[in-house]
Amino acid sequence: MAHPTSDSLLDLFRNTGAYLKGHFRLTSGLHSPEYLQCALVLQHPQHAETCGRALAAALNVKPDVVVSPAMGGLIIGHEVARAFGVRHIFTERDADRKMVLRRGFSVQPGEKAVVIEDVITTGGSSKEVVDLLRAAGVEVLAAGSVIDRSGGRADLGVPRAALATLEVQTYDPAQCPLCAQGLPVVKPGSRPA
C-alpha cells in the first residue's frame, strides 16, 4: 500500500479485524460503541512500515528523537523514527500513574522531538509526554497518531497530524446508553480499567 488514504486505512482496519463494534471502556475512561485496535494492524510489519512512513511525511518536521507513550505508541513510534532516521524511546507510567522515562532512556535539553501514539481520543497520554519532554528542556515539534478519534479537537499544545480523523461517539460512563441497556463493557486497550 502506498501512503494510505483515510478510507484505505479504515478498510485496512476492517480487513485485519481491528475495527471493533460493541461496548468499550477507553483509556480515557469514556465509553464507546466502536474501538480501533491498532495492534491488530501494526502486527503486520508491512502495514506498520507504511503507516510509519506516511505519518512521518504528514508531520513534515526534522526531529532528533521520537517519543511514544507505552504501550500503544511503541510499534508506530518505532516505524516513524525509522522513517525519520532517528532513535525512538518511550515513556511508561510509574507507581503513581505518572508518565516517566525508564529503562535508561533520556533526553537532552535542546533536542527536538515528536510524540507518536497509535490512537488518540482525548490526547491525554500524548499531552503527558509533551509536558514531560518540555519539562526536560526538549523542543516538541509536533505530535502524530495513526487514528484521531477526537474529530481533530484534541489539543496537545503542538501541531498534530493523523492518518485518519474520525468522529466516534463517546459517552461519560454515567450517561452511557450502552450501560443503560445492560450491555457488558470491555476494556480492550493496554491500560487496566
Backbone as a printed PyTorch tensor [residue, N CA C, xyz], in Angstrom:
tensor([[[  0.8560,  -1.1700,   0.0000],
         [  0.0000,   0.0000,   0.0000],
         [  0.9030,   1.2350,   0.0000]],

        [[  0.6600,   2.1710,  -0.9040],
         [  1.3470,   3.4630,  -0.8830],
         [  0.8390,   4.2070,   0.3440]],

        [[  1.1560,   5.4860,   0.4760],
         [  0.6360,   6.2230,   1.6340],
         [ -0.8730,   6.0460,   1.6900]],

        [[ -1.3870,   5.5470,   2.8230],
         [ -2.8140,   5.2530,   2.9030],
         [ -3.6570,   6.5190,   2.9580]],

        [[ -4.8030,   6.4570,   2.2960],
         [ -5.8080,   7.4910,   2.4590],
         [ -6.6100,   7.1240,   3.7030]],

        [[ -7.4000,   8.0550,   4.1810],
         [ -8.2340,   7.7750,   5.3430],
         [ -9.1370,   6.5620,   5.0660]],

        [[ -9.7340,   6.5120,   3.8810],
         [-10.6250,   5.3980,   3.5400],
         [ -9.8720,   4.0720,   3.4350]],

        [[ -8.6960,   4.0850,   2.7840],
         [ -7.9510,   2.8230,   2.6510],
         [ -7.4320,   2.3590,   4.0140]],

        [[ -7.1090,   3.3120,   4.8940],
         [ -6.6690,   2.9550,   6.2390],
         [ -7.8070,   2.2900,   7.0130]],

        [[ -8.9980,   2.8560,   6.9320],
         [-10.1480,   2.2550,   7.6240],
         [-10.4870,   0.8890,   7.0350]],

        [[-10.3250,   0.7320,   5.7220],
         [-10.5090,  -0.5880,   5.1090],
         [ -9.4860,  -1.5800,   5.6600]],

        [[ -8.2480,  -1.1220,   5.8460],
         [ -7.2140,  -1.9700,   6.4190],
         [ -7.6000,  -2.4020,   7.8350]],

        [[ -8.1570,  -1.4790,   8.6290],
         [ -8.6140,  -1.8240,   9.9780],
         [ -9.7280,  -2.8670,   9.9090]],

        [[-10.6710,  -2.6890,   8.9970],
         [-11.7590,  -3.6650,   8.8690],
         [-11.2260,  -5.0310,   8.4230]],

        [[-10.3310,  -5.0310,   7.4340],
         [ -9.8150,  -6.2830,   6.8690],
         [ -8.9430,  -7.0690,   7.8500]],

        [[ -8.3200,  -6.3810,   8.7950],
         [ -7.4750,  -7.0710,   9.7790],
         [ -8.2360,  -7.3740,  11.0710]],

        [[ -9.5220,  -7.0430,  11.1060],
         [-10.3260,  -7.2820,  12.2990],
         [-10.0460,  -6.2860,  13.4100]],

        [[ -9.4560,  -5.1500,  13.0630],
         [ -9.0640,  -4.1530,  14.0550],
         [-10.1360,  -3.0960,  14.3150]],

        [[-11.1920,  -3.0790,  13.5200],
         [-12.3020,  -2.1370,  13.7180],
         [-13.4050,  -2.9060,  14.4390]],

        [[-13.5310,  -2.6650,  15.7440],
         [-14.4350,  -3.4500,  16.5750],
         [-15.6970,  -2.6570,  16.9130]],

        [[-16.8010,  -3.3600,  17.0340],
         [-18.0610,  -2.7470,  17.4560],
         [-18.5530,  -3.4930,  18.6870]],

        [[-19.1250,  -2.7380,  19.6420],
         [-19.6010,  -3.3280,  20.8840],
         [-19.7790,  -2.2570,  21.9400]],

        [[-19.2740,  -2.4970,  23.1480],
         [-19.3560,  -1.5580,  24.2720],
         [-17.9850,  -1.5680,  24.9410]],

        [[-17.2350,  -0.4760,  24.7560],
         [-15.8460,  -0.4440,  25.1690],
         [-15.5780,   0.6810,  26.1560]],

        [[-14.6960,   0.3990,  27.1200],
         [-14.1710,   1.4290,  28.0230],
         [-12.8230,   1.8380,  27.4560]],

        [[-12.7000,   3.1030,  27.0900],
         [-11.4720,   3.6170,  26.5080],
         [-10.4710,   3.9780,  27.6060]],

        [[ -9.2130,   4.1450,  27.2250],
         [ -8.1750,   4.5470,  28.1720],
         [ -8.5570,   5.8350,  28.8930]],

        [[ -9.2600,   6.7230,  28.2050],
         [ -9.6950,   7.9940,  28.7840],
         [-10.7510,   7.8140,  29.8680]],

        [[-11.3480,   6.6030,  29.9550],
         [-12.4400,   6.3540,  30.8930],
         [-13.8020,   6.4780,  30.2310]],

        [[-13.8540,   7.1040,  29.0560],
         [-15.1120,   7.2260,  28.3260],
         [-15.5190,   5.8710,  27.7560]],

        [[-16.8020,   5.7380,  27.4390],
         [-17.3190,   4.5250,  26.8050],
         [-17.6110,   4.8240,  25.3360]],

        [[-17.5570,   3.7930,  24.5030],
         [-17.7980,   3.9650,  23.0760],
         [-18.3560,   2.6790,  22.4680]],

        [[-19.1780,   2.8090,  21.4140],
         [-19.6600,   1.6180,  20.7090],
         [-18.6650,   1.1120,  19.6580]],

        [[-17.5450,   1.8430,  19.4640],
         [-16.5530,   1.4530,  18.4620],
         [-15.1600,   1.4880,  19.0940]],

        [[-14.2890,   0.5930,  18.6090],
         [-12.9120,   0.5750,  19.1040],
         [-11.9940,   0.2190,  17.9480]],

        [[-10.9100,   0.9460,  17.8380],
         [ -9.9090,   0.6830,  16.8080],
         [ -8.6810,   0.0900,  17.4960]],

        [[ -8.4480,  -1.1940,  17.2760],
         [ -7.3370,  -1.8990,  17.9050],
         [ -6.1420,  -1.8850,  16.9580]],

        [[ -5.3580,  -0.8060,  17.0360],
         [ -4.2160,  -0.6160,  16.1330],
         [ -3.2500,  -1.7970,  16.1470]],

        [[ -3.1000,  -2.4410,  17.2830],
         [ -2.1510,  -3.5490,  17.3740],
         [ -2.4450,  -4.6300,  16.3410]],

        [[ -3.7160,  -4.8260,  15.9910],
         [ -4.0710,  -5.8460,  15.0010],
         [ -3.6310,  -5.4540,  13.5900]],

        [[ -3.4930,  -4.1640,  13.3310],
         [ -2.9480,  -3.6870,  12.0550],
         [ -1.4230,  -3.7030,  12.1210]],

        [[ -0.8800,  -3.1390,  13.1960],
         [  0.5660,  -2.9490,  13.3020],
         [  1.3350,  -4.2420,  13.5550]],

        [[  0.6290,  -5.3640,  13.8390],
         [  1.3150,  -6.6450,  13.9780],
         [  1.9090,  -7.0930,  12.6460]],

        [[  1.4420,  -6.5190,  11.5670],
         [  1.9400,  -6.8300,  10.2290],
         [  3.0210,  -5.8100,   9.8800]],

        [[  4.2890,  -6.2220,   9.8190],
         [  5.3710,  -5.2660,   9.5920],
         [  5.1860,  -4.3680,   8.3680]],

        [[  4.6220,  -4.8980,   7.2980],
         [  4.4560,  -4.0700,   6.1060],
         [  3.4420,  -2.9490,   6.3450]],

        [[  2.4000,  -3.2060,   7.1280],
         [  1.4170,  -2.1590,   7.4450],
         [  2.0130,  -1.1420,   8.4110]],

        [[  2.7740,  -1.6260,   9.3920],
         [  3.4160,  -0.7240,  10.3490],
         [  4.3870,   0.2060,   9.6220]],

        [[  5.1780,  -0.3480,   8.7180],
         [  6.1410,   0.4720,   7.9740],
         [  5.4270,   1.5120,   7.1140]],

        [[  4.3840,   1.0880,   6.4220],
         [  3.6350,   2.0110,   5.5710],
         [  3.0380,   3.1520,   6.3920]],

        [[  2.4180,   2.8070,   7.5080],
         [  1.8220,   3.8380,   8.3660],
         [  2.8920,   4.7550,   8.9460]],

        [[  4.0260,   4.1940,   9.3530],
         [  5.1090,   4.9960,   9.9080],
         [  5.6640,   5.9890,   8.9060]],

        [[  5.8840,   5.5380,   7.6870],
         [  6.3860,   6.4370,   6.6380],
         [  5.3710,   7.5360,   6.3270]],

        [[  4.1010,   7.1550,   6.2480],
         [  3.0590,   8.1390,   5.9400],
         [  2.9320,   9.1720,   7.0550]],

        [[  3.0240,   8.7300,   8.3000],
         [  2.8950,   9.6570,   9.4200],
         [  4.1000,  10.5960,   9.4870]],

        [[  5.3000,  10.0790,   9.2500],
         [  6.4890,  10.9360,   9.2160],
         [  6.3500,  11.9900,   8.1140]],

        [[  5.8620,  11.5770,   6.9490],
         [  5.6780,  12.5280,   5.8480],
         [  4.6270,  13.5790,   6.1990]],

        [[  3.5620,  13.1640,   6.8620],
         [  2.4950,  14.1100,   7.2380],
         [  2.9840,  15.1300,   8.2660]],

        [[  3.9050,  14.7300,   9.1350],
         [  4.4120,  15.6530,  10.1560],
         [  5.3450,  16.6990,   9.5590]],

        [[  6.1450,  16.3010,   8.5710],
         [  6.9860,  17.2380,   7.8320],
         [  7.8650,  18.0930,   8.7460]],

        [[  8.5600,  17.4510,   9.6980],
         [  9.4960,  18.1190,  10.5990],
         [ 10.7900,  17.3060,  10.6160]],

        [[ 11.8070,  17.8020,  11.3170],
         [ 13.0910,  17.0970,  11.4180],
         [ 13.4610,  16.9320,  12.8880]],

        [[ 12.9600,  15.8640,  13.5270],
         [ 13.2510,  15.6530,  14.9500],
         [ 14.5990,  14.9610,  15.1600]],

        [[ 15.0740,  15.0220,  16.4040],
         [ 16.2380,  14.2590,  16.8340],
         [ 15.8080,  12.9340,  17.4510]],

        [[ 14.5600,  12.8890,  17.9370],
         [ 14.0690,  11.7170,  18.6520],
         [ 12.5550,  11.6320,  18.5020]],

        [[ 12.0390,  10.4180,  18.4650],
         [ 10.5990,  10.1560,  18.5040],
         [ 10.3060,   9.5320,  19.8630]],

        [[  9.2870,  10.0500,  20.5480],
         [  8.9280,   9.5620,  21.8730],
         [  7.4660,   9.1390,  21.8570]],

        [[  7.1960,   7.9730,  22.4230],
         [  5.8340,   7.4360,  22.4490],
         [  5.4450,   7.0190,  23.8540]],

        [[  4.1510,   7.1500,  24.1800],
         [  3.6810,   6.5460,  25.4160],
         [  3.5170,   5.0390,  25.2010]],

        [[  3.9950,   4.2440,  26.1810],
         [  3.7870,   2.7950,  26.1030],
         [  2.3530,   2.5240,  26.5320]],

        [[  1.7430,   1.5950,  25.9920],
         [  2.0930,   0.5370,  25.0820],
         [  1.7450,   0.9000,  23.6400]],

        [[  0.6190,   1.5700,  23.4640],
         [  0.0870,   1.7490,  22.1180],
         [  1.0050,   2.4300,  21.1290]],

        [[  1.8820,   3.3030,  21.5920],
         [  2.7310,   4.0470,  20.6790],
         [  4.0200,   3.3510,  20.2850]],

        [[  4.2990,   2.1790,  20.8510],
         [  5.6120,   1.5660,  20.6370],
         [  5.8970,   1.2170,  19.1830]],

        [[  5.0450,   0.4530,  18.5580],
         [  5.3380,  -0.0090,  17.2010],
         [  5.3030,   1.1510,  16.2210]],

        [[  4.2670,   1.9550,  16.2650],
         [  4.1670,   3.0550,  15.2960],
         [  5.2500,   4.0990,  15.5690]],

        [[  5.5810,   4.3390,  16.8210],
         [  6.6590,   5.2690,  17.1330],
         [  7.9840,   4.7970,  16.5630]],

        [[  8.2520,   3.5050,  16.6900],
         [  9.4790,   2.9300,  16.1430],
         [  9.5270,   3.1070,  14.6300]],

        [[  8.4120,   2.8630,  13.9570],
         [  8.3740,   2.9900,  12.4980],
         [  8.4970,   4.4450,  12.0400]],

        [[  7.9140,   5.3710,  12.7900],
         [  8.0740,   6.7920,  12.4500],
         [  9.5400,   7.1880,  12.6410]],

        [[ 10.1520,   6.7280,  13.7310],
         [ 11.5670,   7.0210,  13.9690],
         [ 12.4330,   6.4490,  12.8450]],

        [[ 12.1240,   5.2340,  12.4050],
         [ 12.8640,   4.6430,  11.2900],
         [ 12.7360,   5.5150,  10.0420]],

        [[ 11.5270,   5.9890,   9.7570],
         [ 11.3140,   6.8390,   8.5830],
         [ 12.1010,   8.1430,   8.6920]],

        [[ 12.2020,   8.6960,   9.9010],
         [ 12.9760,   9.9180,  10.1100],
         [ 14.4840,   9.6440,  10.2080]],

        [[ 14.8610,   8.3900,  10.4810],
         [ 16.2650,   8.0600,  10.6670],
         [ 16.8120,   8.5080,  12.0120]],

        [[ 15.9530,   8.4860,  13.0500],
         [ 16.3520,   8.9020,  14.3970],
         [ 15.9950,   7.8120,  15.3980]],

        [[ 16.4090,   8.0050,  16.6480],
         [ 16.1190,   6.9920,  17.6660],
         [ 14.6770,   7.1320,  18.1650]],

        [[ 14.2070,   6.0480,  18.7690],
         [ 12.8620,   6.0130,  19.3400],
         [ 12.9770,   5.5910,  20.7960]],

        [[ 12.3320,   6.3500,  21.6860],
         [ 12.2540,   5.9800,  23.0860],
         [ 10.7960,   6.0580,  23.5120]],

        [[ 10.5050,   5.5150,  24.7060],
         [  9.1140,   5.5500,  25.1470],
         [  9.0150,   5.8210,  26.6360]],

        [[  7.8540,   6.3180,  27.0100],
         [  7.5420,   6.5780,  28.4070],
         [  6.6620,   5.4570,  28.9270]],

        [[  6.6760,   5.3220,  30.2590],
         [  5.8170,   4.3560,  30.9370],
         [  5.2370,   5.0380,  32.1630]],

        [[  4.2130,   4.4580,  32.7180],
         [  3.6320,   5.0070,  33.9400],
         [  4.3410,   4.4050,  35.1540]],

        [[  4.6150,   5.2880,  36.1340],
         [  5.2230,   4.8030,  37.3700],
         [  4.1220,   4.3530,  38.3310]],

        [[  4.4940,   4.0460,  39.5590],
         [  3.5310,   3.5430,  40.5480],
         [  2.4230,   4.5540,  40.8420]],

        [[  2.7020,   5.8440,  40.6210],
         [  1.6980,   6.8940,  40.8350],
         [  0.9280,   7.2270,  39.5590]],

        [[  1.0960,   6.4030,  38.5020],
         [  0.4090,   6.5660,  37.2140],
         [  0.8950,   7.7890,  36.4420]],

        [[  2.0870,   8.2780,  36.7540],
         [  2.6830,   9.4270,  36.0750],
         [  3.6250,   8.9280,  34.9750]],

        [[  3.5980,   9.5890,  33.8010],
         [  4.4900,   9.2210,  32.7010],
         [  5.9270,   9.5770,  33.0640]],

        [[  6.8310,   8.6020,  32.8790],
         [  8.2500,   8.8080,  33.1510],
         [  9.0750,   8.0660,  32.0950]],

        [[ 10.3250,   8.5030,  31.9510],
         [ 11.2890,   7.7730,  31.1340],
         [ 11.9830,   6.7760,  32.0550]],

        [[ 12.0650,   5.5200,  31.6210],
         [ 12.7270,   4.4610,  32.3810],
         [ 13.6750,   3.7360,  31.4400]],

        [[ 14.1620,   2.5870,  31.8670],
         [ 14.9900,   1.6960,  31.0500],
         [ 16.2710,   2.3620,  30.5470]],

        [[ 16.7040,   3.4340,  31.2120],
         [ 17.9080,   4.1350,  30.7890],
         [ 17.6750,   5.1640,  29.6960]],

        [[ 16.4190,   5.3480,  29.2750],
         [ 16.1200,   6.3640,  28.2620],
         [ 16.3170,   7.7480,  28.8600]],

        [[ 16.8170,   8.6660,  28.0370],
         [ 16.9550,  10.0500,  28.4810],
         [ 16.8730,  10.9650,  27.2790]],

        [[ 16.6180,  12.2140,  27.5580],
         [ 16.5980,  13.2740,  26.5480],
         [ 17.4900,  14.3910,  27.0540]],

        [[ 17.9360,  15.2220,  26.1390],
         [ 18.8170,  16.3270,  26.4910],
         [ 18.1270,  17.6540,  26.1870]],

        [[ 18.3390,  18.6500,  27.0320],
         [ 17.7870,  19.9770,  26.7280],
         [ 18.2380,  20.4190,  25.3350]],

        [[ 17.3020,  20.9890,  24.5950],
         [ 17.5960,  21.4490,  23.2450],
         [ 17.3040,  20.4430,  22.1560]],

        [[ 17.1240,  19.1590,  22.5130],
         [ 16.7580,  18.1820,  21.4880],
         [ 15.3820,  18.5260,  20.9310]],

        [[ 15.1470,  18.0900,  19.7110],
         [ 13.8520,  18.2840,  19.0520],
         [ 13.1560,  16.9210,  18.9750]],

        [[ 11.8890,  16.8950,  19.3720],
         [ 11.1700,  15.6210,  19.4400],
         [  9.8110,  15.7070,  18.7610]],

        [[  9.3050,  14.5530,  18.3600],
         [  7.9010,  14.3840,  18.0100],
         [  7.3470,  13.2950,  18.9160]],

        [[  6.0760,  13.4090,  19.2370],
         [  5.3800,  12.4390,  20.0890],
         [  4.4210,  11.6590,  19.2030]],

        [[  4.5090,  10.3410,  19.2530],
         [  3.7100,   9.4830,  18.3780],
         [  2.9330,   8.4680,  19.2020]],

        [[  1.6550,   8.3340,  18.8770],
         [  0.7830,   7.3590,  19.5230],
         [ -0.0440,   6.6620,  18.4430]],

        [[ -0.6190,   5.5220,  18.7810],
         [ -1.4270,   4.8130,  17.7870],
         [ -2.7830,   5.4810,  17.5970]],

        [[ -3.5590,   5.5990,  18.6800],
         [ -4.9030,   6.1840,  18.6190],
         [ -5.0340,   7.2110,  19.7350]],

        [[ -5.5760,   8.3830,  19.4150],
         [ -5.9050,   9.3340,  20.4690],
         [ -7.4060,   9.5660,  20.4900]],

        [[ -7.9270,   9.7510,  21.6800],
         [ -9.3290,  10.1260,  21.8650],
         [ -9.3870,  11.5010,  22.5040]],

        [[ -8.7870,  11.6310,  23.6730],
         [ -8.7010,  12.9400,  24.3240],
         [ -7.3150,  13.5470,  24.1450]],

        [[ -6.3330,  12.7170,  23.8330],
         [ -4.9520,  13.1650,  23.7090],
         [ -4.2150,  13.2070,  25.0320]],

        [[ -4.8380,  12.6990,  26.0950],
         [ -4.2610,  12.7890,  27.4300],
         [ -2.8810,  12.1840,  27.5670]],

        [[ -2.6690,  10.9650,  27.0710],
         [ -1.3650,  10.3140,  27.2020],
         [ -0.2950,  11.0680,  26.4180]],

        [[ -0.6190,  11.4550,  25.1940],
         [  0.3470,  12.2070,  24.3910],
         [  0.6700,  13.5480,  25.0310]],

        [[ -0.3330,  14.2140,  25.5930],
         [ -0.1050,  15.5010,  26.2530],
         [  0.8160,  15.3240,  27.4510]],

        [[  0.6570,  14.2400,  28.1950],
         [  1.5640,  13.9730,  29.3160],
         [  3.0060,  13.8230,  28.8320]],

        [[  3.2020,  13.1720,  27.6830],
         [  4.5410,  13.0070,  27.1290],
         [  5.0900,  14.3650,  26.6800]],

        [[  4.2600,  15.1660,  26.0140],
         [  4.6710,  16.5200,  25.6100],
         [  5.1290,  17.3030,  26.8360]],

        [[  4.3440,  17.2750,  27.9000],
         [  4.6780,  18.0190,  29.1230],
         [  5.9760,  17.5070,  29.7540]],

        [[  6.1620,  16.1870,  29.8020],
         [  7.3880,  15.5910,  30.3400],
         [  8.6040,  16.0730,  29.5560]],

        [[  8.5030,  16.0470,  28.2290],
         [  9.6200,  16.4600,  27.3880],
         [  9.9270,  17.9390,  27.5560]],

        [[  8.9070,  18.7650,  27.5670],
         [  9.1210,  20.2090,  27.7430],
         [  9.7800,  20.5000,  29.0930]],

        [[  9.3580,  19.7990,  30.1350],
         [  9.9520,  19.9960,  31.4590],
         [ 11.4400,  19.6350,  31.4500]],

        [[ 11.8550,  18.7480,  30.5220],
         [ 13.2560,  18.3570,  30.3950],
         [ 14.0210,  19.2590,  29.4350]],

        [[ 13.3650,  20.3030,  28.9270],
         [ 14.0320,  21.2390,  28.0280],
         [ 14.0420,  20.8290,  26.5740]],

        [[ 13.2230,  19.8490,  26.2190],
         [ 13.1270,  19.3740,  24.8390],
         [ 12.1330,  20.2350,  24.0770]],

        [[ 12.4410,  20.5310,  22.8250],
         [ 11.5170,  21.2540,  21.9560],
         [ 10.6270,  20.2260,  21.2540]],

        [[  9.3520,  20.2430,  21.5690],
         [  8.4220,  19.3030,  20.9400],
         [  7.8850,  19.9640,  19.6750]],

        [[  8.2730,  19.4080,  18.5270],
         [  7.9250,  19.9880,  17.2300],
         [  6.4870,  19.6890,  16.8260]],

        [[  6.0210,  18.4790,  17.1370],
         [  4.7050,  18.0420,  16.6670],
         [  4.3430,  16.7320,  17.3460]],

        [[  3.1080,  16.3160,  17.1270],
         [  2.6250,  15.0200,  17.5990],
         [  1.8430,  14.3760,  16.4660]],

        [[  1.7610,  13.0610,  16.5070],
         [  1.0190,  12.3680,  15.4720],
         [  0.4370,  11.0690,  15.9780]],

        [[ -0.5660,  10.5950,  15.2420],
         [ -1.1940,   9.3170,  15.5550],
         [ -1.7060,   8.6890,  14.2650]],

        [[ -1.8680,   7.3950,  14.3080],
         [ -2.4720,   6.7090,  13.1640],
         [ -3.9240,   7.1540,  13.0610]],

        [[ -4.6400,   7.0910,  14.1920],
         [ -6.0600,   7.4430,  14.2370],
         [ -6.2780,   8.5530,  15.2550]],

        [[ -7.0680,   9.5420,  14.8740],
         [ -7.5150,  10.6000,  15.7850],
         [ -9.0100,  10.4210,  15.9650]],

        [[ -9.4140,   9.9140,  17.1280],
         [-10.8340,   9.7020,  17.4250],
         [-11.5070,  10.9710,  17.9380]],

        [[-10.7400,  12.0580,  18.1040],
         [-11.2990,  13.2770,  18.6910],
         [-12.0060,  14.1540,  17.6710]],

        [[-11.9760,  13.7580,  16.4070],
         [-12.5460,  14.6140,  15.3740],
         [-11.6830,  15.8470,  15.1340]],

        [[-10.4110,  15.7820,  15.5480],
         [ -9.4920,  16.8990,  15.3840],
         [ -9.4930,  17.8660,  16.5470]],

        [[-10.2480,  17.5780,  17.5970],
         [-10.3930,  18.5130,  18.7170],
         [ -9.3360,  18.3620,  19.8060]],

        [[ -8.6330,  17.2440,  19.8870],
         [ -7.6380,  17.0540,  20.9460],
         [ -6.5470,  18.1120,  20.8130]],

        [[ -6.2630,  18.7920,  21.9130],
         [ -5.2660,  19.8640,  21.9190],
         [ -4.0670,  19.4200,  22.7380]],

        [[ -2.9380,  19.2090,  22.0690],
         [ -1.7200,  18.7960,  22.7510],
         [ -0.7590,  19.9600,  22.9270]],

        [[ -1.1410,  21.1300,  22.4470],
         [ -0.2790,  22.2980,  22.5630],
         [  0.8340,  22.3250,  21.5320]],

        [[  0.7850,  21.4230,  20.5520],
         [  1.7530,  21.3860,  19.4490],
         [  0.9910,  21.0300,  18.1730]],

        [[  1.5620,  21.3370,  17.0070],
         [  0.9100,  20.9000,  15.7610],
         [  0.7520,  19.3790,  15.7720]],

        [[ -0.3000,  18.9020,  15.1210],
         [ -0.6330,  17.4820,  15.1890],
         [ -1.0860,  16.9800,  13.8360]],

        [[ -0.7640,  15.7240,  13.5430],
         [ -1.2130,  15.0720,  12.3150],
         [ -1.7250,  13.6830,  12.6520]],

        [[ -2.6580,  13.2050,  11.8340],
         [ -3.1700,  11.8410,  11.9560],
         [ -3.4170,  11.3070,  10.5510]],

        [[ -3.2900,  10.0040,  10.4120],
         [ -3.5610,   9.3970,   9.1080],
         [ -5.0510,   9.3300,   8.8310]],

        [[ -5.8670,   9.2600,   9.8840],
         [ -7.3260,   9.2970,   9.7390],
         [ -7.9050,   9.9970,  10.9630]],

        [[ -8.8160,  10.9230,  10.7020],
         [ -9.5010,  11.6440,  11.7740],
         [-10.9640,  11.2480,  11.7220]],

        [[-11.4540,  10.7600,  12.8550],
         [-12.8130,  10.2350,  12.9100],
         [-13.6370,  10.9580,  13.9620]],

        [[-14.9340,  10.9580,  13.7680],
         [-15.8970,  11.4030,  14.7730],
         [-16.5220,  10.1310,  15.3380]],

        [[-15.9970,   9.6540,  16.4490],
         [-16.5000,   8.4310,  17.0670],
         [-17.2590,   8.8190,  18.3230]],

        [[-18.4560,   8.3060,  18.4540],
         [-19.2960,   8.6230,  19.6090],
         [-18.6580,   8.0940,  20.8840]],

        [[-18.5640,   8.9620,  21.8890],
         [-18.1130,   8.5400,  23.2120],
         [-19.1160,   9.0320,  24.2420]],

        [[-19.1320,   8.3470,  25.3790],
         [-20.0800,   8.6780,  26.4370],
         [-19.3780,   8.7200,  27.7810]],

        [[-19.8000,   9.6490,  28.6230],
         [-19.4190,   9.6040,  30.0180],
         [-20.0840,   8.3540,  30.5870]],

        [[-19.3800,   7.5480,  31.3910],
         [-19.9940,   6.3060,  31.8990],
         [-21.3270,   6.5300,  32.6110]],

        [[-21.4920,   7.6660,  33.2710],
         [-22.7410,   7.9390,  33.9960],
         [-23.9210,   8.1490,  33.0530]],

        [[-23.6500,   8.5500,  31.8020],
         [-24.7270,   8.7770,  30.8280],
         [-24.6610,   7.8120,  29.6390]],

        [[-23.9580,   6.7140,  29.7920],
         [-23.7470,   5.7960,  28.6720],
         [-25.0250,   4.9930,  28.3810]],

        [[-25.5800,   5.1370,  27.1690],
         [-26.7820,   4.3680,  26.8230],
         [-26.5140,   2.8670,  26.7170]],

        [[-25.2760,   2.4810,  26.4380],
         [-24.9390,   1.0570,  26.3650],
         [-24.9650,   0.4360,  27.7590]],

        [[-24.4930,   1.2100,  28.7590],
         [-24.5890,   0.7480,  30.1530],
         [-26.0580,   0.6460,  30.5590]],

        [[-26.8560,   1.6530,  30.1590],
         [-28.2790,   1.6720,  30.4990],
         [-29.0010,   0.4600,  29.9130]],

        [[-28.5040,  -0.0480,  28.7810],
         [-29.0870,  -1.2430,  28.1580],
         [-28.5860,  -2.5230,  28.8290]],

        [[-27.6480,  -2.3760,  29.7650],
         [-27.1190,  -3.5400,  30.4640],
         [-26.0660,  -4.3120,  29.6880]],

        [[-25.5320,  -3.6970,  28.6250],
         [-24.5060,  -4.3790,  27.8360],
         [-23.1830,  -4.3840,  28.5980]],

        [[-22.5250,  -5.5250,  28.7040],
         [-21.2520,  -5.5690,  29.4200],
         [-20.1980,  -4.7130,  28.7030]],

        [[-19.3700,  -4.0480,  29.5070],
         [-18.3330,  -3.1790,  28.9550],
         [-17.0090,  -3.9540,  28.9030]],

        [[-16.2550,  -3.7450,  27.8310],
         [-14.9780,  -4.4200,  27.6100],
         [-13.8860,  -3.3590,  27.5920]],

        [[-12.7360,  -3.6620,  28.1950],
         [-11.5740,  -2.7650,  28.1710],
         [-10.5060,  -3.4340,  27.3260]],

        [[-10.4880,  -3.1620,  25.9920],
         [ -9.5560,  -3.8740,  25.1240],
         [ -8.1570,  -3.2870,  25.0340]],

        [[ -7.9090,  -2.0780,  25.5150],
         [ -6.6090,  -1.4330,  25.3500],
         [ -5.5340,  -1.9940,  26.2500]],

        [[ -4.4170,  -1.2560,  26.3140],
         [ -3.2570,  -1.7430,  27.0540],
         [ -3.2560,  -1.3540,  28.5180]],

        [[ -3.9960,  -0.3100,  28.8790],
         [ -4.0010,   0.1390,  30.2700],
         [ -5.1540,  -0.5100,  31.0150]],

        [[ -4.9140,  -0.9890,  32.2470],
         [ -6.0060,  -1.6000,  33.0140],
         [ -7.1400,  -0.6210,  33.2600]],

        [[ -8.3230,  -1.1640,  33.4320],
         [ -9.5140,  -0.3260,  33.6510],
         [ -9.4460,   0.4090,  34.9510]]])
